[in-house]
Amino acid sequence: MKYAKLNVGQLVHHKLFGYRGVIYDVDAEFMLTDAWYEQMAKSRPPKDEPWYRVLVDGSDFETYVAQCNLEPDGRQEPIQHPDIKRVFTAFTGDRYLSGQPN
């Protein structure tokens, strides 16, 4: 098993498709069905590395992405997504915070 290099609340950029997003969940390895993998994971990324659930900037989509296809996003700009306030409590300028507000 490989270790997650990215964290919940971190801004990311998809290397292949170019979109920005924010990670809201991490799986230690691929956790969806083989049918989903065959249909959606066209580049056939490894199943035994971390996979991330990402809210996509500027849309109402979320994605499930292998670690090898993501990199940290250097732009310190918030993500525009309708579920941001449901998942996160604050934006610090470079990441989102989750948990209960004080």
Residue pairs with C-beta under 8 A, 6 or more apart in sequence:
1 28
1 29
1 48
2 48
2 49
2 50
2 67
3 50
4 26
4 28
4 50
4 52
4 67
5 50
5 67
6 12
6 23
6 26
6 50
6 52
6 67
6 70
6 72
7 23
7 26
7 95
8 23
8 24
8 25
8 26
8 98
9 22
9 23
9 24
9 88
9 95
9 96
9 97
9 98
10 22
10 23
10 72
10 95
11 20
11 21
11 22
11 72
11 73
11 75
11 76
11 79
11 94
11 95
11 96
12 20
12 21
12 22
12 23
12 52
12 54
12 70
12 71
12 72
12 73
13 19
13 20
13 70
13 71
13 72
13 73
14 20
14 21
14 54
14 63
14 65
14 69
14 70
15 69
15 70
15 71
16 43
16 69
19 56
19 57
19 58
20 56
20 57
20 58
20 73
20 75
20 79
21 54
21 55
21 56
21 57
21 63
21 79
21 81
22 54
22 55
22 57
22 79
22 81
22 84
22 88
22 96
23 52
23 53
23 54
24 53
24 54
24 55
24 62
24 83
24 87
24 88
24 98
25 52
25 53
26 50
26 51
26 52
26 53
27 50
27 51
27 52
27 53
28 50
29 47
29 48
29 49
29 50
29 51
30 37
30 47
30 48
30 51
30 66
31 51
32 64
36 64
37 47
40 64
41 66
43 69
45 66
45 67
45 68
45 69
46 66
46 68
49 66
49 67
49 68
50 66
50 67
51 64
51 65
51 66
51 67
52 64
52 65
52 66
52 67
52 70
53 62
53 63
53 64
54 62
54 63
54 64
54 65
54 70
55 61
55 62
55 79
55 81
55 83
55 84
55 87
56 62
56 63
56 81
57 79
57 80
57 81
58 80
58 81
59 81
60 81
60 82
60 83
62 83
76 93
76 94
78 84
78 91
79 96
84 96
87 96
87 98
88 96
88 97
88 98
89 97
89 98
89 99
89 100
89 101
90 96
90 97
90 101
91 97
